[in-house]
Amino acid sequence: MELVAQLPDREVQRLMRNIQSRFENHNQRRVPMQELILQAPTWTDEEYNNYLEARKHINKSRLQ
């Protein structure tokens, strides 16, 4: 902040425009959470059942 305070007004305005531009670009690239979730990969029923079966075996082996 001390360095910014030392800048001439013209440079402070230029810096502010640059920062605002970066934030605007960043916000435009953000994907809403719902859209992100809907685009996420999913398991088929068979893959999910295989996962459940594997978890069952892993949990059994931990109890022994």
SULKALIN-V499986 format. One record per backbone hydrogen bond with DSSP energy under -0.5 kcal/mol. CO is the residue of the C=O (numbers start at 1). NH is the residue of the N-H. If there is no record, write none. Layout:
CO;NH  CO;NH
This chain:
1;5  2;6  3;6  3;7  4;7  8;11  8;12  9;13  10;14  11;15  12;16  13;17  14;18  15;19  16;20  17;21  18;22  19;23  20;24  21;25  22;26  23;27  24;28  25;29  26;30  27;30  32;36  33;37  34;38  35;39  36;40  37;40  44;48  45;49  46;50  47;51  48;52  49;53  50;54  51;55  52;56  53;57  54;58  55;59  56;60  57;61  58;62  59;63  60;63  60;64
